[in-house]
């Protein structure tokens, strides 16, 4: 059974930094590209980033390009999202998901506010 557990969210001031983690289990993590998506209050899911199964070639949505970095550690079955220069508009619940799949976890709340 696929399990994805996101963590690392919290309250941060504008310009701050957070690193999210996603612990994967129930499938062979290293065989799948992975996504980060987010859902802001009152809005639908927004794709943020995709990373291939080897950990290279990450792509990013324009609103986060140059500020967020997606990485993975296949030995630890863990996906990461480093978020720098955070803005209030980054406030959302962040989810990880297998490429082509919908989010399955509870997500982790990121709030950017002074």
N, C-alpha and C positions, 0 to 999 in steps of 0.2 A: 504494500500500500504506500503510495507516494505521500511523503510528509515533507513539508517545507516550513521551517520555523524562522521567522524574521526577528531580529533584535537590534538594539543599538539606537533606537530613536529617542527623542526627548525634546526638551525646550532649549532653544539656542538663540542667541541674539543675531540680528542681521550681520552678515560678514563672517559668521562663525563657521565651524567645521564639525561634521559628524561622520562617523563611519558605521554603516549598516552591515549586518551579517545575515546570512541565510544558511541555516544548517539543513542539509538535504539527507533524506533517507528513504528506503523503500524502492529505490531504483538505482541503476548504474549511472551515477552522476557524471562520470567522465565521458559518457557517450552522448550527452545532450548539450546543445546550446541552451543558454539560459537568458531570461529576460528580467529586468526590473521594470515595474510599472507603478504608478501612483494614482491615488484618487483624492482629489481635493474636496473640501466640503461642498456638497450640492452639485458636484460634477461627476462625469463618467471616468472610466479608467483611461489613463494617459500612459502610453509607452514612453519609457525613459532610456533604456539601454538594452542591447543584446551583446552577448559575448559568446564566441564559438567554444566548442567542447575542449579545445586545447588551451584556451585562455588568451588567444590573440584576436586581433581584428575587431575589437569592441566598437560598436556604433552607438551614437547618441542622438537624442532628440535635440533640436535646435535650442530650446530654452535652457538646456543644461550643458550644452557642448562647451568644453573649455573649463568647466567648473567641477564636473562630476567625473569620477574614474571608476570603471567597473573592472573587477578582477576576480579570480577564483583560485582555490587551492584544491585540486582534485584529490590529493592525498588525504585531505581533511573533509572532503565532501562539503565544502563551504564556498559560498558566493559572497562577494563583498561589493559595497558601493561607498566609495569615499566621496563626500560632498563638501566642497569648499565654497567660500564666498556665498554663503546661503542668503537667500532673499525671502521676504515674507510670502511671496507667491510660490515658494517651494513647500509651504505648509500643506501636508497631505498625509494620508496613510500609504506607506510604501510596502509593496509586495514583490516577492520573487516568484517566478514561474518557469516551468519548462517551456522552451520555445514551442509555440503552437498550442499551448495549453492555457487555461484560465488559472488565475491565482487560486491556491488551495488553502493557504495559511491565514492566520489572523492579521497579518501585517504588523507594521510598527509605526507608531505615530511620530511624525516630525512636525514640530511647531517652531516657526521662526518669527520671533517677536521681541521687541524691546520692552 
